[in-house]
Amino acid sequence: MRRFLFATHGDLSKSFIDAVSLIVGDTSNVSYFQMTKNKSGDSAKDELRKILKNKKEEDHFIVLTDMFGGSVCNICTELLMELQNFELLTGVNLPMTLTVLLAGEDTSTEDLISQGLQAGKDGIVHLNQLLASQKGSANDDLFSEN
């Protein structure tokens, strides 16, 4: 079974889980880690290590972090090099989250990751540009001065 761990700064990881639960219902295969200003890097690494080691043999962890180069991602990268037993994605957003969590068990991990990364990228849109490119459509009214 796939298990997902959201590891972020502050309450963001719990908020992702709360948002997903609101949209798709309860998710029993999802957990979270919160980096706070009161946690040292060493204690954070120990906490994450325990989470990642606490799995059944057939479980496969996919860890999603908030920011490439951030402390949480760096700690997870160190653990990936040490444990080599999970996939690590960074730059998590809600489209990525929903895509990876809603993928069926028959979707390969490689495809799940590819689809999740693409959904994350596709979910970032500058709507002003998009609407401006829709010349001649009903959206032009949004930019007219009345």
C-alpha positions as a printed Julia matrix, in Angstrom:
146×3 Matrix{Float64}:
   0.0    0.0     0.0
   1.14   3.53   -0.71
   1.52   5.82    2.24
   1.94   9.56    1.97
   3.77  11.87    4.33
   3.37  15.62    4.07
   6.39  17.31    5.64
   6.29  21.09    5.74
   7.06  24.2     7.7
   4.45  25.06   10.31
   0.86  23.91    9.97
   0.88  23.63    6.17
   1.11  19.83    6.12
  -1.89  19.4     8.41
  -3.78  21.98    6.37
  -3.17  19.98    3.19
  -4.66  16.91    4.86
  -7.62  18.93    6.14
  -8.25  20.33    2.63
  -8.02  16.88    1.04
 -10.42  15.45    3.64
 -12.87  18.23    2.82
 -12.74  17.36   -0.89
 -12.41  13.55   -0.97
 -13.16  12.34    2.54
 -11.0   10.6     5.08
  -7.56   9.38    4.04
  -6.09   6.73    6.31
  -2.84   6.38    4.37
  -1.74   9.98    4.9
   0.31  11.42    7.74
   2.09  14.69    8.35
   5.15  16.26    9.91
   5.34  19.87   11.04
   8.64  21.71   11.35
   8.34  24.37   14.03
  10.74  26.94   15.38
  10.92  24.89   18.59
  12.28  21.78   16.82
  15.97  21.4    16.22
  17.18  19.9    12.96
  18.32  16.79   14.84
  15.0   16.26   16.61
  13.13  16.83   13.33
  15.33  14.28   11.59
  14.76  11.75   14.39
  10.99  12.27   14.23
  10.93  11.86   10.46
  13.18   8.81   10.61
  10.75   7.12   13.05
   7.79   7.87   10.77
   9.57   6.53    7.69
  10.81   3.39    9.44
   7.39   2.64   10.96
   5.93   0.83    7.97
   5.05  -2.6     6.8
   7.34  -4.31    4.32
   4.85  -3.86    1.46
   4.23  -0.16    2.21
   5.77   2.43   -0.04
   6.16   5.98    1.27
   5.86   9.05   -0.91
   7.02  12.16    0.95
   5.82  15.58   -0.2
   7.6   18.69    1.06
   6.76  22.34    0.64
   9.92  23.94   -0.71
  13.02  22.74   -2.52
  16.08  23.82   -0.57
  14.11  24.44    2.62
  15.11  22.85    5.91
  12.37  20.2     5.76
  13.31  19.16    2.23
  16.99  19.11    3.15
  16.35  16.86    6.16
  14.2   14.56    4.02
  16.94  14.45    1.38
  19.45  13.37    4.03
  17.05  10.64    5.14
  16.47   9.57    1.53
  20.22   9.1     1.09
  20.37   7.16    4.37
  17.23   5.01    4.15
  16.58   4.86    0.4
  13.06   3.58    1.07
  10.77   6.36   -0.15
  10.07   8.79   -2.96
  10.61  12.5    -2.3
   8.68  15.26   -4.08
   8.91  18.97   -3.31
   6.88  22.06   -4.16
   3.63  20.42   -3.08
   0.37  22.17   -3.93
  -3.27  21.06   -3.87
  -3.48  19.9    -7.52
  -0.39  17.72   -6.99
  -1.79  16.43   -3.73
  -5.15  15.44   -5.16
  -3.56  13.78   -8.18
  -1.22  11.55   -6.18
  -3.77  10.69   -3.51
  -6.53   9.83   -5.97
  -4.38   7.7    -8.26
  -5.42   4.07   -8.16
  -3.19   1.36   -6.75
  -2.85   0.06  -10.3
  -1.02   3.27  -11.27
   2.72   2.68  -11.13
   4.68   4.82   -8.69
   6.62   6.28  -11.62
   3.39   7.3   -13.39
   1.87   8.61  -10.17
   4.9   10.84   -9.59
   4.94  12.05  -13.18
   1.21  12.84  -13.11
   1.51  14.53   -9.72
   4.37  16.75  -10.8
   2.55  17.72  -13.98
  -0.66  18.5   -12.1
   1.31  20.65   -9.69
   2.84  22.62  -12.55
  -0.46  22.87  -14.44
  -2.16  24.17  -11.33
  -0.02  27.31  -11.34
  -1.72  29.84  -13.6
  -1.57  33.62  -13.92
  -5.23  34.21  -14.61
  -4.78  37.79  -15.82
  -2.64  36.51  -18.68
  -5.0   33.63  -19.39
  -8.03  35.9   -19.52
  -6.21  38.49  -21.62
  -5.33  35.76  -24.14
  -9.03  34.93  -24.5
  -9.69  37.98  -26.72
 -13.17  38.1   -28.17
 -14.59  35.93  -25.43
 -17.0   36.84  -22.66
 -14.0   37.22  -20.37
 -13.11  40.55  -22.03
 -15.83  42.16  -19.91
 -13.66  41.57  -16.86
 -11.07  43.99  -18.18
 -13.35  46.69  -19.6
 -13.67  49.98  -17.75
 -17.27  50.8   -16.95
